[in-house]
Amino acid sequence: MRYVSTRGAAPELGFCDVLLAGLANDGGLYMPAEWPSLPDLTHVTSYAEAAAAVMAPFVAGEIDADVFAQLCTDAYATFRHDAVVPLVQIGANEWLLEQFHGPTLAFKDVALQLVGRLFDHVLAQRGQRVTIVGATSGDTGSAAIDGVKSCSNVDIVILYPQGRTSDVQRKQMTTVDSPNVHTVAVEGTFDDCQDLVKAMFNDAAFRERMNLSAVNSINWARVMAQIVYYVTSTRSLGATAINQTTFSVPTGNFGNVLSGWIARKMGAPIADFIVASNSNDILTRFINDNDMTARDVMPTLSPSMDIQVSSNFERLLFEMNGRDGGMTAEQLQRFRHSGSLKVEPDQMATWISPVFRAAKVDDAGIVHEIRRVYESSGQFIDPHTATGTAAVRSLGAHLDGRPVVTLATAHPAKFPDAVFAATGVRPPLPAHLADLLDRTEHTNLVANDLAAVQTFVERAVAR
């Protein structure tokens, strides 16, 4: 499998080079040159086996099949549930796909426990070391840190917006006492953090000097690993080409729902996707009204979705443009300058309307939904998951007659204040994190300034 950039001006690479590069050198995101079909999973008995089989075409020729299977086995052995991502029924046609049984209690673990092992394997083979820099709105940072904190060949620097994550999210990052882990609180929003990371990658001299790499969802390996749970959950539900599944996905950066779109492209029996937004509703406005206009980021009860620039939308835009990298680059440059993007009506009719629905849920709606789900099913859900289940109700998808699966993207104990406000109960953290809020923090406050952040990175990983 070869990989191409969404902006068309970077060389094609193989999987291992794409893994280590993260962002293409033309500023684009890597995509497979072609889409494979799903394998026959009839005789597969575990999530790790399914993962190795579904992802095999993307790594073929670069990583030995037996080695890759063992990496998958090791990655998913870190989860507290044998099913890794179990389905839990909450209504007649409604399920939650619980994605929070990994080490840091969020869906990012599903990809990053594998990606960390892939990094260490490839770097050890090549005798290289990299510096991972990433931006997080809450969950990616802790999952990335946990995935690579024991890697022998990786330093990691995670930028997060000061005061805009939950206490649990922040402490999961800042209490890791490992010499290769560095966290940075930036005076700004997640979009500011994301811009700083992209600017570091686009500074060719700095990128080469620091041997930069990425583990947030600009890295293809993240998106690739997330395809698997769409495939396994439709299989568990007995979904077929006739009896397809709807997925409701709490969405900020568009990476999780994009993975589902790819699973559908590969042949998974998926009818459509509900894109659930919080008050930062740029994706809902685009899907419903072809209005992708960036506005100021609003702090909400679901901070991981407090985003106005959805990086992974670029990958879908590339597909919508017939894989014309020049056209995609031009559109994104206009978006960067004007803060607004529209696509052609025929593109909306072909690519968006048949596949995506969308709804916005504000903070009051989130609290109401957490309470409704608890009272109707006895299940606690976190504020992000609540946007997904509320969007299902808002659009009447639970009445369509087909299975509806909402991705439960984070453990409710990561957001105890919101859950308590809705239910009067404060869900406890799992035993391995019970003392988290008492642990000592190690973090750094840096101005929202590229030079200041680059200076910090160079000093932190000096070797």
N, C-alpha and C positions, 0 to 999 in steps of 0.2 A: 504494500500500500504506500502510495506517495501522497504528499500533502501540499496544498496550494494556499497562498495567501488570499484573503478576501479583498485585498487592494491590488493584486495582480502584478506587483513589481518586485517581489521577493522570489528567490529560487525555490524550486520544489525540494522538499526534504523527506527523509524517512522518519519513522515514528520516534526513534530515540533522539534524533536531533530536534524534532518538534517538542518533545518532552522537555528537553533542557533549555530550548530557546524561549518557550512561552509565547512571546509576542514576535511576529515576523519583523524583519528589519525594515520593511516599508510601513510599519505601524499597523499592519493588518493582523487578522487572526487566522490561524491555520485551520483548514478544512480538508477532509479526505478527498482525493481526486475523484472517487466514485463511492457510491453507497452499496455495501454488500447486503445480501439477504440474510434473514435470521436463520440460524442452524436448527436442526431437529433436536428438541430437548426432551424427547419422549423418555429416555432412560436416565435423565439427570435427576439426582436425588438431593442435592444441596444447593444453597445459594452460591457458594464458591465455585462449584462445578458449572452452574449456569453462567456465572460471570466470565469464567475462562472461555466458555464456548461462544458467548455472544460477542466478546471483545476480540476473539482470536483473529479475525480478518484485519483488524486495525493494527495489530502488532506483528503479523506474520512476516517472516523473513528477517525480523530484527531481534526478537526475543524467542528463545527456544520454548516450544509448547509446554514441556514439562516444567521448565523454570517458571513460566508465567502462571501455570496452574498452581504451583506451590506458593507463589507470591499472593495469589488470590486467597488461597487457604489460610495463609498467615494473617492477611489483612482482616478477613471476616471472622477469624477466631477471637478478635478483640471485642466483639459485640456480645451483649449480655443476653440476647435472645437467640435461640437456635435458628429461627427463621430469618435472622438479621433484620429484615424489614417486614414484620408481621401485619396482616390485615385484621382490623377489628371492626365489627359491624356496629353501626350506631343508628340505623334506621332500616326501613323496608328494602330500599335499594341503595343504601348509603354505607360506605366504609371509610375508615381512616387507614392510611398506609403509614404505620408508625416508623419514622425514620430516625428516631432519637435514641436508639439502644447502643450507640457507639460510645467511645470514651468521653466525648465532650457534649453529648446529648443533643446533637443537631444533625441534619441530613448531610452536612458537609463531610462528616466522618465516613460516609459510605464511599466517597471518592478518595478522600485524602489519606485514609489508612492504606489504601493501595498505592496512591501516587507517591507517598513517602518511600515506600519499599521499592517502587520503580526507580526513583531517583538514586537511592543508595546502590541498587544493583547496577545501573548503567554507569554511574560515576566510578564505582569500584572497578568495573571492567576497563574503563578508559583511563583510570589513574588521575581523575580530575576532581576539582572542588568547585562548588558554585555558591553564590550569594542569592538567596531567594528574597525578593522584596514583594510585599503584597499589601493591599488595602482591604480593610474589613469594615462592614457596617455592624458587625457583632459576632457572627458565628464562624465565618471563614477563618479568622485569625487564630482562634483557639484550636480549631480542627487542624489547620495547617501546622501549627506549633506542635501539637500532639503527634502528628504524623511524621515529623522530621526531627523531633528533639533528641532522638537517639541516633540519628544518622551521622556516620563518621565523616561524610564528605560535603556537608551542607551547613552554611550559616543562614539564619533567617531573620529578617527585619520586617515587622508588621506595623503598619500605620493604621490608627483608628481615630475617629473624631472625638475629641475631648468632650466628655459629658453627654454623649449621645448613644452610649450603649448601656445595657442594664448592668447592675453591680456584678451579677453572676457572670455575664459575658466578659466584662473587663477582667475580673479576677481570674477567670480561666486562662487568660493570656498572661497577665502580669505577675502571677505567683509561680510561674514555671522557672525554677532555678537551674538553668542549664547554660553552660558557657557559650553555646552557639545560638541562643535565643535572645532577641532584642525587640522590645516593644516601644512604640512611639505614639504618644498622644499628640495629635495635630490640632491646632487652633482653627477648626473649620468643620465642614461637613464631610460625609463619606465621599461625595462627588469630588471634593477638594483632594481627599486622600487618593482617590482613583486617578485624578489628573496628575498628581505628583508622581505616582508609580509609572504612568504612561510616559511622562516627561523624562524620567530616568532611563527608561528603555529606549526612548527616541534620541537620547544623548549618546551617540555611537561611541565616543571615546570613553565615557564613564561606564557604559554597558560592557565594553570589552575589558576595561581595566578591572572591574569588579566581578567579571564573569557572571552577569546577572541572569536570573531565571525567575519563573513565576509559578505559583500554585493556585492563584485564584482562577476564576472560571474563564479568563482569557486563555488559560492553558488547555489545549485540546484534551489532554488526558483526564481532566476533571469532567468535562462534558461526556466523554466516552464512558467513564465508569458509571455515570448516572443513567445511561440508557437501560442498564440491566434491570433495575427494579420496576420499570414500566413493563418489561417483558415478563418478569416472574409474577407480577401481580395479576396481569391479564390471564396468565396461565392458571394461577390459583383460583381465579373466578370462573374458569371454564369458558372464557370469552372466545368467540369465533368471529369469522368474517361477517356473520349475520347478527350475532348477539355481541355487539361491540361495547367497549367501555368508554365512559367520559371521565376525564381526570380534571380535578380542580386544583390549581397550583398557586399557592401564595408566591407572588412574583415581584422582584425588584430589579434584579440584574438580568433577567430573562434566561439565565443558564439552565435552570432546572426544567422549565417548560420546553426549552429548545431540545434538551435531551429526549423528552417525550416525543416531540415532533420527529426526531431522528428515528426513534423506535418505531413510530408509525410508518415512516418512509421505508424502513427495513422490513416491514410486513407485520408488525404487531397489530392485533385487532382493536384499534383505538378509533372511536367515532370522532371525538373532538376534545378540545381543551378549554377550560374556563380559566382565564387569567384574572386572578384576584389581586386587586391593588388596595393599599390603604389610601390615606388622603393625598399621598404623592402618586397621583393617578395618571402619569403620562402614558403608560401602556394601555390603560383602559380607554383614555381619550383617543389614542391612535386606532385601536381595534374598532371602537364604536363609531368614530367620527373622522378618521384619517387626520387626526390633529396631534402630531408629536411636537408639542411646544414645551420647552423646558421652563419650569417655574422655580421659585425659591423652594428649597427643601424644608418641609415642615417636620419637626420632631413629633413622633407618635408613640403609641403603646407598642407598636411593632417595628422596632428600630432597624432591624435587618432589611426592611423594605423601604427605608427612607432614602430613596434614590430617584434622581431625575434623568440620569444618563445611563441607559441600560446597555452595557458593553456588548452582551451577547446577541442583541438584536442585529448587530452587524452581520453575523453569520447567516441569519435568515434573509436579511436584505440582499446579501450576495447571491443567495439562491433565487430570490425574487427577480434579480437583475440578470438572470440567465448566466450566472457566474462571470459577469463582466466586472473585473476588479477595478478598472478605470472609472466606470460609472459609479461603483460603490464608493470609491475614494472621493470622488467629486461631491457626491451627495453628503457624505459625512463631513467633508470640509465646510460645505455650506451650512450644515447643521451646527457645527462648532462655531461658526461666525455669527449666524443669525439666531440660533437657539430654536429653530423650527425645521421640521421635515415633513413633507407630504410625498406620497407615492401616487402613481397613476391609478385611476379608477379600475382599469382592467386588472392591475396587480392586486388591488384589494379584493376584487371579485374572484380571482383565481386562487390566491395564496392565503388570504386572511379570513374572509367571511365564512367559507365552508369548514374551516378548521378551528377557528378561535372565537370564543365568546369572552366577554369581560364585564366585570362589575367592580365598583369602588365601595369600600367599607370604611367609615370614619371611626374614631375612637369610641364614640357612644355605641355604634353598631358592634364593635369588637366586644365591648363589655357585655352587651345584651346577648351576643352569640355564645360567649363562654358560659354564661348563666343558662341559656337555653339548652345547650348540649349537655351540660352537667345535670340539669333537672330531667331531661328526657332520656338520658342513657347512663348516667352515673360516671361519665368519662370527663376528666379534666383535659382541656386543650389550651395551648398557649395562644397569645394574641395573633401570631402569624397564621397558625392553623385556622383560627377563628375567621380570618378574612376569607379563607377558602370555603369553609362550610357555609358562611353567610352568603357568599357569592352564589353557591349552589341554590340556596333558597330564593335569593333575589331574582335569579333567572328561571326559577321553576324547573331546574334540571333534575331534581329528585322525583319529578312527576313524568319524566320522559319514558319510563318503562325499562331503561337499561341501567346496568350498574354504574354508580357514580362513586369515584374514589377521590377523596381529598387527601393530599399529601400533608401529613402531620410532621412538619419540618423541624420542630424543636420540642424538647421536654417542657411541660408546663412549669416545672420548678425553676427554669431559667428566668421566669418572669413572675415571681410569686406575688408581687404587689398587684399586678393586673388581675391575676386569678383570684386573689383574696377580695379585691374590690367587687368582682362579679359573683363570687360564690360564698364568701365568708370563710373560706378554707385556704390555708397556705400550704401548697403541696411541698413535701420534703424532697430534698436532693437525694439521689441514690447514695448508698453507703460510701462509695469510693470518693465522693465529693462532699460528704456531710460537714467537714470542717473548712470548706473552701473560703467562706467569708471571714475566717479568722487567720488565714494564711498571710504572710508578709508579701507585699507587692514590690516589684522591681520594674519601674517604667521611667520614661523620659518625656518631657514636654518640649515640643519643638514648634517654632512658628510655621505658619502656612506659607513656606518659602522654599523654592526648589534648592537653592544653594545651601540653605541651612540644613535641609534634610539630607542632601548628598554628603555634606561634611560629616553629619552624624553617622551615616552608613559607613563611610570610609574609616572613621575612627573606631566604630564598634567592631568591625570585622578585620581590623588591621592584623596582618599575619606575615 
